[in-house]
Amino acid sequence: MTRKRRNHSPEFKAKVALDAARGDKTVAELAQKYVSAP
């Protein structure tokens, strides 16, 4: 069984990028906040 690739909107990508640029959270924390488990 194959998994479908996720397509994120430009708005979502911008929100995640701004949050990452702040630098107050680790990559793991950002992933937990924005990415749901498969």
N, CA, C and O atoms as a DFTB+ gen file, in Angstrom:
152 C
 N C O
     1  1       0.847      -1.177       0.000
     2  2       0.000       0.000       0.000
     3  2       0.898       1.247       0.000
     4  3       1.839       1.340       0.787
     5  1       0.603       2.179      -0.869
     6  2       1.397       3.404      -0.940
     7  2       0.731       4.518      -0.150
     8  3      -0.490       4.554       0.004
     9  1       1.565       5.430       0.347
    10  2       1.034       6.571       1.093
    11  2       0.937       7.771       0.170
    12  3       1.782       7.963      -0.704
    13  1      -0.086       8.569       0.365
    14  2      -0.284       9.773      -0.434
    15  2       0.610      10.891       0.100
    16  3       0.698      11.103       1.309
    17  1       1.267      11.597      -0.811
    18  2       2.108      12.730      -0.404
    19  2       1.246      13.870       0.083
    20  3       0.162      14.116      -0.446
    21  1       1.733      14.567       1.095
    22  2       1.001      15.718       1.622
    23  2       1.371      16.963       0.841
    24  3       2.536      17.183       0.509
    25  1       0.380      17.761       0.555
    26  2       0.601      19.049      -0.094
    27  2       0.179      20.129       0.879
    28  3      -0.993      20.222       1.245
    29  1       1.143      20.953       1.303
    30  2       0.844      22.012       2.257
    31  2       0.668      23.329       1.521
    32  3       1.359      23.609       0.542
    33  1      -0.264      24.128       2.007
    34  2      -0.546      25.419       1.389
    35  2       0.602      26.388       1.651
    36  3       1.349      26.219       2.615
    37  1       0.746      27.396       0.803
    38  2       1.775      28.418       1.031
    39  2       1.600      29.131       2.373
    40  3       2.582      29.526       3.002
    41  1       0.359      29.292       2.806
    42  2       0.111      29.944       4.098
    43  2       0.658      29.096       5.246
    44  3       1.261      29.622       6.182
    45  1       0.446      27.789       5.170
    46  2       0.951      26.888       6.202
    47  2       2.476      26.914       6.228
    48  3       3.083      26.981       7.297
    49  1       3.090      26.861       5.047
    50  2       4.548      26.878       4.961
    51  2       5.117      28.176       5.525
    52  3       6.143      28.160       6.206
    53  1       4.460      29.292       5.248
    54  2       4.925      30.582       5.763
    55  2       4.824      30.620       7.283
    56  3       5.720      31.128       7.958
    57  1       3.734      30.084       7.818
    58  2       3.542      30.081       9.272
    59  2       4.625      29.246       9.952
    60  3       5.183      29.659      10.968
    61  1       4.919      28.080       9.396
    62  2       5.943      27.214       9.970
    63  2       7.321      27.865       9.846
    64  3       8.121      27.810      10.780
    65  1       7.595      28.479       8.699
    66  2       8.893      29.126       8.489
    67  2       9.101      30.281       9.458
    68  3      10.194      30.442      10.001
    69  1       8.078      31.079       9.681
    70  2       8.200      32.191      10.626
    71  2       8.424      31.679      12.045
    72  3       9.222      32.241      12.794
    73  1       7.727      30.625      12.406
    74  2       7.900      30.046      13.736
    75  2       9.317      29.489      13.893
    76  3       9.924      29.630      14.954
    77  1       9.840      28.862      12.849
    78  2      11.193      28.304      12.901
    79  2      12.243      29.408      12.945
    80  3      13.264      29.265      13.619
    81  1      12.004      30.505      12.236
    82  2      12.966      31.605      12.187
    83  2      13.102      32.298      13.540
    84  3      14.147      32.875      13.840
    85  1      12.056      32.245      14.350
    86  2      12.127      32.843      15.686
    87  2      13.211      32.188      16.525
    88  3      13.872      32.847      17.327
    89  1      13.390      30.882      16.335
    90  2      14.467      30.172      17.011
    91  2      14.216      29.817      18.460
    92  3      15.142      29.392      19.151
    93  1      13.001      29.976      18.944
    94  2      12.740      29.658      20.345
    95  2      12.324      28.204      20.564
    96  3      12.161      27.770      21.704
    97  1      12.152      27.450      19.475
    98  2      11.774      26.040      19.595
    99  2      12.713      25.191      18.753
   100  3      13.272      25.654      17.759
   101  1      12.876      23.945      19.166
   102  2      13.709      23.023      18.405
   103  2      12.913      22.477      17.218
   104  3      11.695      22.636      17.141
   105  1      13.622      21.837      16.307
   106  2      12.966      21.236      15.146
   107  2      11.973      20.170      15.599
   108  3      10.888      20.047      15.031
   109  1      12.341      19.407      16.613
   110  2      11.449      18.362      17.124
   111  2      10.169      18.963      17.688
   112  3       9.086      18.412      17.492
   113  1      10.284      20.079      18.383
   114  2       9.100      20.730      18.941
   115  2       8.200      21.276      17.837
   116  3       6.976      21.184      17.924
   117  1       8.811      21.846      16.798
   118  2       8.022      22.354      15.673
   119  2       7.316      21.213      14.946
   120  3       6.155      21.344      14.561
   121  1       8.013      20.099      14.761
   122  2       7.406      18.950      14.084
   123  2       6.224      18.422      14.880
   124  3       5.191      18.068      14.312
   125  1       6.380      18.371      16.190
   126  2       5.286      17.882      17.031
   127  2       4.095      18.832      16.965
   128  3       2.948      18.388      17.007
   129  1       4.354      20.119      16.863
   130  2       3.281      21.111      16.827
   131  2       2.531      21.094      15.492
   132  3       1.304      21.194      15.475
   133  1       3.253      20.970      14.379
   134  2       2.648      21.150      13.064
   135  2       2.365      19.877      12.283
   136  3       1.533      19.896      11.375
   137  1       3.021      18.784      12.601
   138  2       2.876      17.570      11.792
   139  2       2.108      16.523      12.587
   140  3       2.469      16.194      13.717
   141  1       1.052      16.010      11.986
   142  2       0.288      14.964      12.655
   143  2       0.894      13.604      12.332
   144  3       1.519      13.431      11.285
   145  1       0.715      12.665      13.208
   146  2       1.234      11.319      12.995
   147  2       0.453      10.646      11.869
   148  3      -0.748      10.870      11.724
   149  1       1.130       9.826      11.076
   150  2       0.436       9.148       9.965
   151  2      -0.584       8.132      10.428
   152  3      -1.236       7.492       9.603
